Amino acid sequence: MAVRDPDRDAPRERRRVQGIAPNGQQAHRPPAPRRPGGGRPPAPAPVHGVLICVALPALAISGEHGQLTGQGLDGFYRGGRRLLARCRVRVAGAEPVPVQGRMVAAGRARFVGTVRTAADAGPDPAVTVERLRDAEGTERITLRSAAVQEVRLALEVSLGTDLAELGAVAAGLAGPELPAGVHASGLRWSGPGGQAVVTADPAPGDVLASAGLLCWEIRLPPGGSHSVELRVRPDAPGRPQPGGSSSRDRGGAPPWSDAEAEGDDPRAAALLAASLEDLRALLVRDPVHPGDAHLAAGIPWRCGRLSPAEALWAARMALPLGTGLAAGTLRTLARTQLAGSGPDAGRIPGPLRHAGAHVPPGCTGVEATLLFPAVLAEAWRWGLPPQEAAPLVPAAERCLAWLRAAAGDGGYLADPVPGGPYRCEVQAHAHRAALLGADLLTAFGRPGAEDLLDWAAGLRRRFREDFWTDDVGGGRPVACLTPDGRRISHLGCAAAHLLDTGLLGEGRAAPGLLDKVQTEQLARLFGGPALDSGWGLRSLGSKEAGYNPFGHRNGAVRVHETAVAVAGLATAGYENEASGLLRGAVDAAEAFGHRLPEMYAGEQRARGSVPLPHPAACRPAAVAAAGAVQLLTVLAGVRPDVPGGSVAVRPLRSAPLGALRFTGLRVAGQPFAVRISRLGLGMVEEAAGGLQLGM
């Protein structure tokens, strides 16, 4: 069900990487491919103003009015194919006047409209039309009357489809509607892409296949109601249905706890609940190994093929909810790891991804390979059982062996390997992988830990000199070194990864690549207006060349990096900066109905303003939903060391959301509850037996 956004994902793993011009811009960047007959390919359709019901592999998309118009992305989808494009309701010869359309859950939406009839004595409508839509492919249409006399109404539902792929629909390349045929109590369509059926209960009084029309004559007594239920399904006799059954059908309970939050600020509870709902909607189970689940990257553009880096980031940020998602994601990715003895052996494959205006695309496979041992090591500290962790250690060893071979003894890790530039965030990922990987190897009695620790120490010494530039403002990290040694020093959210050091035993944070003075300066920069938009962390500083508040790597606020920055600042002791970014993100979440998109515009916050949505942002998105979990749980500062038999709680002393209580978190596979007072004091209320508690 993947749709490639040409402004977001670059082609898969090219070996040759564009050079970088002296001004930091990409050199000789080729123009976007043109369609036959001229003109650039169309951009993906905007999705910021639509409601999307999700229960993968099923989607339902429409505007807030609820009508499926057959235009744009409207429709019911399954397995990436549009089963129904048009579903327009008319009552008494007219479309209902839209009153409200809203999501009631990640997979369900409710639409309400009114209809004027002869029974209306004045301006108040007597008949309302409610549509309850489920991503799985059902829609219940209910007419209700408040008239004092019986009302007779004609209900018409106009249906049609093109059976197009989501990618073609998004690019505006869907074909014409297909002719319909009568099928039982509804209609059926057939085309090269398969077949689709819509059935109705009760059966319609009239079916006009040529117009795709189902008709009922409805009698509503005073105060009465009448419902019609439509069911949309693929129909391919003798073959499995595309996409298989939904996550709701197959999965049962998700591999995380039903955590809850309560406290002075009710937005914390709403944000956590909505984020858990979004995570469940994105859950994908391996059809061959149904016990292994991971998260799709986002809806609607990135819900098909596995996105390894996003899946690992989401699993890592959701560790306070339990280790089940991390274990399933790690097992799934271990099966994709490249084998053999060549230079790619041990790497997890992944596509290239655009990195903004200043540097060429980076490889998500490099990021995933470096994340794998770190996620496994931290999941082990959170309580991943030894019988689940041990089989994954060899895959982590292969990731670490690839790292050492690709980086060498005295160099930096290129991205992409071997000819790409040396990015600061990639060195941070590599450093964290080496330290946490060494911790993991030691815990499981495997060789190689000392070599990794020595290599990480050498990287720290070199990095603090090579990746820092002094200026009148106190200096800043270098974003990237080119292969010929030039520095590119634009300031963006990628530097947040320099603060993300990872969790070691006894609840200790691993050492970082920056020294104390450099860390303090970076914290100051993150708290300044160039990067802090007031709604979260910009992906590129507002004073940098190429800044665009809507640029997904050039200035938009990305929830993932904002969460990484908040957690890193809190761990390093810079609570004012962490609290400012956190409050901004929570304020933004409120404006988005507590369902954070993956990104939104980095326009500077002003009195009375609200964050601007990004027209191409996925919502829900795995790293946004899991990032919200991390943003909130940072407030509690839970630092577990289950193998060492302890768990520490170090909440933010500033208590930026006031008093707060979390229940249903998971440490050592058991419920964990913690309360934070308005003074920033923490108290554990529930924990697994045998864990020593510390502050």
Solvent accessible surface area in square Angstrom, and as a share of the most:
residue,aa,sasa,rsa
1,M,42,0.19
2,A,44,0.34
3,V,14,0.08
4,R,123,0.45
5,D,6,0.03
6,P,64,0.40
7,D,88,0.46
8,R,6,0.02
9,D,10,0.05
10,A,2,0.01
11,P,54,0.34
12,R,132,0.48
13,E,48,0.21
14,R,80,0.29
15,R,134,0.49
16,R,213,0.78
17,V,40,0.23
18,Q,47,0.21
19,G,44,0.42
20,I,18,0.09
21,A,22,0.17
22,P,124,0.78
23,N,110,0.56
24,G,4,0.04
25,Q,58,0.26
26,Q,22,0.10
27,A,20,0.16
28,H,177,0.79
29,R,134,0.49
30,P,83,0.52
31,P,100,0.63
32,A,43,0.33
33,P,101,0.64
34,R,145,0.53
35,R,98,0.36
36,P,136,0.85
37,G,92,0.89
38,G,49,0.47
39,G,38,0.37
40,R,132,0.48
41,P,48,0.30
42,P,49,0.31
43,A,75,0.58
44,P,22,0.14
45,A,22,0.17
46,P,81,0.51
47,V,9,0.05
48,H,96,0.43
49,G,48,0.46
50,V,34,0.20
51,L,19,0.10
52,I,11,0.05
53,C,2,0.01
54,V,2,0.01
55,A,2,0.02
56,L,5,0.02
57,P,17,0.10
58,A,1,0.01
59,L,0,0.00
60,A,1,0.01
61,I,0,0.00
62,S,1,0.01
63,G,13,0.12
64,E,102,0.46
65,H,78,0.35
66,G,0,0.00
67,Q,13,0.06
68,L,0,0.00
69,T,29,0.17
70,G,19,0.18
71,Q,131,0.58
72,G,51,0.49
73,L,8,0.04
74,D,13,0.07
75,G,0,0.00
76,F,5,0.02
77,Y,3,0.01
78,R,22,0.08
79,G,26,0.25
80,G,2,0.02
81,R,43,0.16
82,R,7,0.03
83,L,7,0.03
84,L,1,0.00
85,A,2,0.02
86,R,45,0.17
87,C,1,0.00
88,R,76,0.28
89,V,0,0.00
90,R,91,0.33
91,V,0,0.00
92,A,51,0.39
93,G,42,0.40
94,A,52,0.41
95,E,64,0.29
96,P,21,0.13
97,V,87,0.50
98,P,79,0.50
99,V,93,0.53
100,Q,89,0.40
101,G,14,0.13
102,R,109,0.40
103,M,33,0.15
104,V,65,0.38
105,A,18,0.14
106,A,2,0.02
107,G,3,0.03
108,R,103,0.38
109,A,1,0.00
110,R,72,0.26
111,F,5,0.02
112,V,28,0.16
113,G,4,0.04
114,T,24,0.14
115,V,6,0.04
116,R,126,0.46
117,T,23,0.14
118,A,113,0.87
119,A,26,0.20
120,D,23,0.12
121,A,113,0.88
122,G,33,0.32
123,P,119,0.75
124,D,106,0.55
125,P,56,0.35
126,A,14,0.11
127,V,0,0.00
128,T,47,0.28
129,V,3,0.02
130,E,16,0.07
131,R,11,0.04
132,L,72,0.36
133,R,3,0.01
134,D,22,0.11
135,A,2,0.01
136,E,46,0.21
137,G,5,0.05
138,T,30,0.18
139,E,3,0.01
140,R,107,0.39
141,I,0,0.00
142,T,7,0.04
143,L,2,0.01
144,R,107,0.39
145,S,8,0.05
146,A,83,0.64
147,A,10,0.08
148,V,142,0.82
149,Q,104,0.46
150,E,83,0.37
151,V,10,0.06
152,R,158,0.58
153,L,7,0.04
154,A,33,0.26
155,L,1,0.01
156,E,47,0.21
157,V,0,0.00
158,S,20,0.13
159,L,1,0.01
160,G,1,0.01
161,T,0,0.00
162,D,19,0.10
163,L,7,0.03
164,A,12,0.10
165,E,81,0.36
166,L,2,0.01
167,G,28,0.27
168,A,33,0.25
169,V,7,0.04
170,A,5,0.04
171,A,26,0.20
172,G,64,0.62
173,L,91,0.45
174,A,36,0.28
175,G,44,0.43
176,P,117,0.73
177,E,79,0.35
178,L,43,0.21
179,P,117,0.73
180,A,24,0.18
181,G,31,0.30
182,V,95,0.54
183,H,46,0.21
184,A,88,0.68
185,S,29,0.19
186,G,0,0.00
187,L,0,0.00
188,R,69,0.25
189,W,3,0.01
190,S,61,0.39
191,G,26,0.25
192,P,148,0.93
193,G,29,0.28
194,G,13,0.12
195,Q,48,0.22
196,A,0,0.00
197,V,0,0.00
198,V,0,0.00
199,T,26,0.15
200,A,6,0.05
201,D,103,0.53
202,P,56,0.35
203,A,63,0.49
204,P,17,0.11
205,G,66,0.63
206,D,87,0.45
207,V,43,0.24
208,L,91,0.45
209,A,24,0.19
210,S,121,0.78
211,A,54,0.42
212,G,3,0.03
213,L,31,0.15
214,L,0,0.00
215,C,23,0.14
216,W,15,0.05
217,E,141,0.63
218,I,4,0.02
219,R,140,0.51
220,L,0,0.00
221,P,69,0.43
222,P,76,0.48
223,G,64,0.61
224,G,15,0.14
225,S,68,0.44
226,H,62,0.28
227,S,27,0.18
228,V,1,0.00
229,E,37,0.17
230,L,2,0.01
231,R,127,0.46
232,V,12,0.07
233,R,93,0.34
234,P,8,0.05
235,D,24,0.13
236,A,18,0.14
237,P,100,0.63
238,G,88,0.85
239,R,156,0.57
240,P,124,0.78
241,Q,84,0.38
242,P,50,0.32
243,G,46,0.45
244,G,39,0.37
245,S,41,0.26
246,S,0,0.00
247,S,8,0.05
248,R,83,0.30
249,D,98,0.51
250,R,93,0.34
251,G,16,0.15
252,G,45,0.44
253,A,82,0.63
254,P,18,0.11
255,P,34,0.21
256,W,23,0.08
257,S,11,0.07
258,D,117,0.61
259,A,5,0.04
260,E,118,0.53
261,A,8,0.06
262,E,93,0.42
263,G,42,0.40
264,D,66,0.34
265,D,23,0.12
266,P,101,0.63
267,R,49,0.18
268,A,0,0.00
269,A,36,0.28
270,A,36,0.28
271,L,1,0.00
272,L,1,0.01
273,A,62,0.48
274,A,18,0.14
275,S,4,0.03
276,L,19,0.10
277,E,68,0.30
278,D,2,0.01
279,L,0,0.00
280,R,95,0.35
281,A,7,0.05
282,L,0,0.00
283,L,5,0.03
284,V,37,0.21
285,R,27,0.10
286,D,22,0.11
287,P,124,0.78
288,V,118,0.68
289,H,75,0.34
290,P,87,0.55
291,G,64,0.62
292,D,10,0.05
293,A,3,0.02
294,H,17,0.07
295,L,1,0.00
296,A,8,0.06
297,A,5,0.04
298,G,1,0.01
299,I,0,0.00
300,P,0,0.00
301,W,1,0.00
302,R,30,0.11
303,C,10,0.06
304,G,32,0.31
305,R,108,0.40
306,L,47,0.23
307,S,13,0.09
308,P,6,0.04
309,A,0,0.00
310,E,15,0.07
311,A,1,0.01
312,L,0,0.00
313,W,4,0.02
314,A,0,0.00
315,A,1,0.01
316,R,24,0.09
317,M,4,0.02
318,A,3,0.02
319,L,4,0.02
320,P,15,0.10
321,L,0,0.00
322,G,11,0.10
323,T,21,0.12
324,G,34,0.33
325,L,3,0.01
326,A,0,0.00
327,A,1,0.00
328,G,1,0.01
329,T,0,0.00
330,L,0,0.00
331,R,71,0.26
332,T,12,0.07
333,L,2,0.01
334,A,24,0.18
335,R,105,0.38
336,T,51,0.30
337,Q,21,0.09
338,L,58,0.29
339,A,96,0.74
340,G,65,0.62
341,S,117,0.75
342,G,43,0.42
343,P,123,0.77
344,D,40,0.21
345,A,26,0.20
346,G,1,0.01
347,R,13,0.05
348,I,1,0.00
349,P,38,0.24
350,G,1,0.01
351,P,13,0.08
352,L,3,0.02
353,R,41,0.15
354,H,32,0.14
355,A,30,0.23
356,G,13,0.13
357,A,20,0.16
358,H,13,0.06
359,V,10,0.06
360,P,0,0.00
361,P,4,0.03
362,G,10,0.10
363,C,6,0.04
364,T,4,0.02
365,G,0,0.00
366,V,2,0.01
367,E,17,0.08
368,A,0,0.00
369,T,0,0.00
370,L,1,0.01
371,L,0,0.00
372,F,1,0.00
373,P,1,0.01
374,A,0,0.00
375,V,0,0.00
376,L,0,0.00
377,A,3,0.02
378,E,11,0.05
379,A,0,0.00
380,W,32,0.11
381,R,23,0.09
382,W,22,0.08
383,G,11,0.11
384,L,3,0.01
385,P,43,0.27
386,P,77,0.49
387,Q,136,0.60
388,E,60,0.27
389,A,0,0.00
390,A,45,0.35
391,P,92,0.58
392,L,8,0.04
393,V,4,0.02
394,P,57,0.36
395,A,3,0.02
396,A,0,0.00
397,E,35,0.16
398,R,110,0.40
399,C,1,0.01
400,L,6,0.03
401,A,63,0.49
402,W,5,0.02
403,L,1,0.00
404,R,44,0.16
405,A,85,0.66
406,A,33,0.26
407,A,8,0.06
408,G,29,0.27
409,D,111,0.58
410,G,57,0.54
411,G,25,0.24
412,Y,29,0.11
413,L,0,0.00
414,A,7,0.06
415,D,7,0.04
416,P,9,0.06
417,V,33,0.19
418,P,100,0.63
419,G,46,0.44
420,G,1,0.01
421,P,3,0.02
422,Y,55,0.21
423,R,8,0.03
424,C,2,0.01
425,E,35,0.16
426,V,5,0.03
427,Q,1,0.00
428,A,7,0.05
429,H,3,0.01
430,A,0,0.00
431,H,6,0.03
432,R,2,0.01
433,A,0,0.00
434,A,0,0.00
435,L,11,0.05
436,L,0,0.00
437,G,0,0.00
438,A,3,0.02
439,D,33,0.17
440,L,1,0.00
441,L,7,0.03
442,T,94,0.54
443,A,48,0.37
444,F,48,0.20
445,G,68,0.66
446,R,112,0.41
447,P,105,0.66
448,G,39,0.37
449,A,14,0.11
450,E,122,0.55
451,D,70,0.36
452,L,7,0.03
453,L,70,0.35
454,D,95,0.49
455,W,13,0.04
456,A,0,0.00
457,A,25,0.20
458,G,6,0.06
459,L,0,0.00
460,R,48,0.17
461,R,171,0.63
462,R,60,0.22
463,F,0,0.00
464,R,82,0.30
465,E,129,0.58
466,D,47,0.24
467,F,0,0.00
468,W,26,0.09
469,T,32,0.18
470,D,121,0.63
471,D,67,0.35
472,V,166,0.96
473,G,41,0.39
474,G,44,0.43
475,G,1,0.01
476,R,53,0.19
477,P,3,0.02
478,V,0,0.00
479,A,15,0.12
480,C,1,0.00
481,L,18,0.09
482,T,4,0.02
483,P,85,0.53
484,D,103,0.54
485,G,53,0.51
486,R,82,0.30
487,R,113,0.41
488,I,11,0.05
489,S,43,0.28
490,H,31,0.14
491,L,8,0.04
492,G,8,0.07
493,C,6,0.04
494,A,35,0.27
495,A,5,0.04
496,A,0,0.00
497,H,8,0.03
498,L,6,0.03
499,L,12,0.06
500,D,22,0.11
501,T,24,0.14
502,G,11,0.11
503,L,22,0.11
504,L,18,0.09
505,G,7,0.07
506,E,123,0.55
507,G,0,0.00
508,R,120,0.44
509,A,40,0.31
510,A,4,0.03
511,P,63,0.39
512,G,18,0.17
513,L,3,0.02
514,L,12,0.06
515,D,52,0.27
516,K,165,0.70
517,V,116,0.66
518,Q,17,0.07
519,T,21,0.12
520,E,94,0.42
521,Q,19,0.08
522,L,0,0.00
523,A,1,0.00
524,R,127,0.46
525,L,30,0.15
526,F,0,0.00
527,G,38,0.36
528,G,18,0.17
529,P,101,0.63
530,A,21,0.16
531,L,0,0.00
532,D,25,0.13
533,S,0,0.00
534,G,20,0.19
535,W,13,0.04
536,G,0,0.00
537,L,0,0.00
538,R,4,0.01
539,S,7,0.05
540,L,3,0.02
541,G,1,0.01
542,S,41,0.27
543,K,173,0.73
544,E,30,0.14
545,A,69,0.53
546,G,44,0.42
547,Y,60,0.23
548,N,68,0.35
549,P,39,0.25
550,F,78,0.32
551,G,10,0.09
552,H,13,0.06
553,R,45,0.16
554,N,33,0.17
555,G,0,0.00
556,A,0,0.00
557,V,0,0.00
558,R,19,0.07
559,V,1,0.01
560,H,13,0.06
561,E,10,0.05
562,T,1,0.01
563,A,0,0.00
564,V,3,0.02
565,A,0,0.00
566,V,0,0.00
567,A,21,0.16
568,G,3,0.03
569,L,0,0.00
570,A,20,0.16
571,T,57,0.33
572,A,45,0.35
573,G,45,0.43
574,Y,46,0.18
575,E,25,0.11
576,N,123,0.63
577,E,43,0.19
578,A,0,0.00
579,S,2,0.01
580,G,28,0.27
581,L,0,0.00
582,L,0,0.00
583,R,104,0.38
584,G,2,0.02
585,A,1,0.01
586,V,1,0.00
587,D,28,0.15
588,A,0,0.00
589,A,0,0.00
590,E,86,0.39
591,A,52,0.40
592,F,27,0.11
593,G,50,0.48
594,H,39,0.18
595,R,31,0.11
596,L,7,0.04
597,P,6,0.04
598,E,9,0.04
599,M,1,0.01
600,Y,1,0.00
601,A,1,0.01
602,G,0,0.00
603,E,88,0.40
604,Q,89,0.40
605,R,93,0.34
606,A,62,0.48
607,R,243,0.89
608,G,80,0.77
609,S,43,0.28
610,V,96,0.55
611,P,7,0.04
612,L,66,0.33
613,P,48,0.30
614,H,20,0.09
615,P,50,0.32
616,A,18,0.14
617,A,7,0.05
618,C,1,0.01
619,R,63,0.23
620,P,0,0.00
621,A,2,0.01
622,A,0,0.00
623,V,10,0.06
624,A,0,0.00
625,A,4,0.03
626,A,0,0.00
627,G,0,0.00
628,A,0,0.00
629,V,0,0.00
630,Q,38,0.17
631,L,0,0.00
632,L,0,0.00
633,T,10,0.06
634,V,19,0.11
635,L,7,0.04
636,A,0,0.00
637,G,15,0.14
638,V,19,0.11
639,R,45,0.16
640,P,0,0.00
641,D,6,0.03
642,V,35,0.20
643,P,61,0.38
644,G,53,0.51
645,G,25,0.24
646,S,29,0.19
647,V,2,0.01
648,A,11,0.09
649,V,1,0.00
650,R,102,0.37
651,P,17,0.10
652,L,5,0.03
653,R,171,0.62
654,S,54,0.35
655,A,11,0.09
656,P,19,0.12
657,L,9,0.05
658,G,20,0.19
659,A,23,0.18
660,L,4,0.02
661,R,63,0.23
662,F,0,0.00
663,T,34,0.20
664,G,21,0.20
665,L,2,0.01
666,R,83,0.30
667,V,0,0.00
668,A,29,0.22
669,G,44,0.43
670,Q,91,0.40
671,P,45,0.28
672,F,1,0.00
673,A,3,0.02
674,V,0,0.00
675,R,104,0.38
676,I,4,0.02
677,S,39,0.25
678,R,167,0.61
679,L,139,0.69
680,G,3,0.03
681,L,117,0.58
682,G,17,0.17
683,M,104,0.46
684,V,22,0.13
685,E,66,0.30
686,E,85,0.38
687,A,34,0.26
688,A,15,0.11
689,G,81,0.78
690,G,81,0.78
691,L,25,0.12
692,Q,136,0.60
693,L,84,0.42
694,G,30,0.29
695,M,127,0.57
